[in-house]
Amino acid sequence: MVFVTRKNAAVDRIACPWLIRRFIDPDAEFLYVDHEEVERVANEKNAVPFDVEGAELGHVDGRCSFESVLLRYGLDDPALRRLAKIVHGADIEADVDVTPEAAGLKAIAMGFRKMFGDRDLEKLEAQMPLYDALYAWCADAS
């Protein structure tokens, strides 16, 4: 599977690839492109757009993109539901207080953004263990 989104990722555009690689397709490929190029690249590469306006795997009906991926692929795991609340709060500024962990995840994501800039594939690889650890914590706390 190939997925495409906007470059300069922070929360959702890193959390979604983690979720997809860990629970849907371990070989999934992710393309990070300029915002105005997402639709064209999706068409050319037969890629699934995510975390962009109008995408099924985007912000829909109050969900963040991570929550939309859970819904679309029928992932019903208590630890993933707990993680989704954290990602939602970290990604949607108005909901940052929904869980105490959300503000911390947002701060960490912004730190990775400062460290890696728009080198999104490197940023994704650097953060995969972070989401593994957060998922393990969610599983233990569920």
C-alpha positions as CSV (number, residue, x, y, z in Angstrom):
1,M,0.0,0.0,0.0
2,V,1.1,3.6,-0.7
3,F,-0.1,6.6,1.3
4,V,0.5,10.3,0.6
5,T,0.1,13.4,2.8
6,R,1.5,16.8,3.4
7,K,5.2,17.3,4.3
8,N,6.5,18.7,7.6
9,A,4.7,16.2,9.7
10,A,4.0,16.5,13.5
11,V,1.4,14.4,15.2
12,D,-1.2,12.8,12.9
13,R,1.1,12.5,9.9
14,I,3.5,10.4,12.1
15,A,1.0,8.6,14.2
16,C,-1.0,7.3,11.2
17,P,2.0,5.7,9.4
18,W,2.9,4.1,12.7
19,L,-0.6,2.7,13.1
20,I,-0.7,1.5,9.4
21,R,2.7,-0.2,9.6
22,R,2.0,-1.9,12.9
23,F,-1.6,-3.0,12.3
24,I,-2.5,-2.9,8.6
25,D,0.5,-3.2,6.3
26,P,4.1,-3.5,7.6
27,D,5.4,-2.7,4.2
28,A,3.4,0.4,3.6
29,E,5.1,3.3,1.8
30,F,4.6,6.9,2.8
31,L,5.0,9.9,0.6
32,Y,5.3,13.4,2.1
33,V,4.7,16.1,-0.5
34,D,3.8,19.8,-0.8
35,H,0.1,20.3,0.1
36,E,-0.9,21.3,-3.4
37,E,0.7,18.1,-4.8
38,V,-1.1,15.5,-2.7
39,E,-4.0,15.0,-5.1
40,R,-1.8,14.7,-8.1
41,V,0.6,12.3,-6.4
42,A,-2.3,10.2,-5.1
43,N,-3.6,9.8,-8.6
44,E,-0.2,9.1,-10.2
45,K,1.0,6.6,-7.6
46,N,-2.4,5.1,-6.8
47,A,-1.8,6.3,-3.2
48,V,-4.3,6.7,-0.4
49,P,-4.3,10.4,0.8
50,F,-4.4,10.9,4.5
51,D,-4.5,13.9,6.9
52,V,-5.5,16.3,4.1
53,E,-8.8,18.1,3.6
54,G,-11.4,16.0,2.0
55,A,-9.7,12.7,2.6
56,E,-11.6,9.8,4.1
57,L,-8.5,9.3,6.3
58,G,-8.5,12.9,7.5
59,H,-10.3,15.1,10.0
60,V,-13.9,14.0,9.6
61,D,-16.9,14.4,12.0
62,G,-14.7,15.6,14.8
63,R,-12.1,12.8,14.4
64,C,-8.5,13.3,13.8
65,S,-6.9,11.3,11.0
66,F,-5.6,8.6,13.4
67,E,-9.2,8.0,14.6
68,S,-10.4,7.9,10.9
69,V,-7.8,5.2,10.2
70,L,-9.0,3.1,13.2
71,L,-12.6,3.4,11.9
72,R,-11.8,2.7,8.2
73,Y,-9.8,-0.4,9.0
74,G,-12.0,-1.7,11.8
75,L,-9.2,-1.6,14.4
76,D,-11.0,-2.1,17.7
77,D,-8.3,-2.6,20.4
78,P,-8.7,-0.9,23.8
79,A,-5.1,0.2,23.8
80,L,-5.5,1.8,20.4
81,R,-8.6,3.6,21.5
82,R,-6.7,5.0,24.5
83,L,-3.8,6.0,22.2
84,A,-6.3,7.6,19.8
85,K,-7.5,9.9,22.6
86,I,-3.9,11.0,23.2
87,V,-3.2,11.5,19.5
88,H,-6.5,13.4,19.1
89,G,-5.6,15.8,21.9
90,A,-2.0,16.3,20.7
91,D,-3.2,17.0,17.1
92,I,-6.3,19.2,17.8
93,E,-5.3,22.2,19.8
94,A,-8.8,22.8,21.2
95,D,-8.8,19.3,22.7
96,V,-5.2,19.2,24.2
97,D,-6.7,18.8,27.7
98,V,-8.7,15.7,26.8
99,T,-6.0,13.5,28.3
100,P,-3.0,14.5,30.4
101,E,-0.6,12.7,28.0
102,A,-1.8,14.8,24.9
103,A,0.2,17.9,25.8
104,G,3.4,15.8,26.3
105,L,3.0,14.0,23.0
106,K,2.4,17.4,21.2
107,A,5.6,18.8,22.8
108,I,7.6,15.7,21.8
109,A,6.2,15.9,18.2
110,M,7.1,19.6,18.0
111,G,10.6,18.8,19.2
112,F,11.0,16.1,16.5
113,R,9.7,18.7,13.9
114,K,12.4,21.1,15.1
115,M,15.1,18.4,14.9
116,F,14.2,17.0,11.5
117,G,12.3,19.8,9.7
118,D,10.6,18.4,6.6
119,R,12.8,15.3,6.5
120,D,9.6,13.4,7.3
121,L,10.7,9.8,6.5
122,E,13.7,10.2,8.9
123,K,11.3,11.8,11.4
124,L,8.9,8.8,11.0
125,E,11.6,6.3,11.6
126,A,12.9,8.1,14.6
127,Q,9.5,8.2,16.2
128,M,8.4,4.6,15.5
129,P,9.8,3.4,18.9
130,L,8.1,6.3,20.7
131,Y,4.7,5.2,19.5
132,D,5.6,1.5,20.2
133,A,6.4,2.6,23.8
134,L,3.2,4.7,24.1
135,Y,1.1,1.8,22.7
136,A,2.7,-0.6,25.3
137,W,1.9,1.9,28.0
138,C,-1.7,2.2,26.7
139,A,-2.0,-1.6,26.6
140,D,-0.9,-1.9,30.2
141,A,-3.2,0.9,31.4
142,S,-6.3,-0.4,29.5
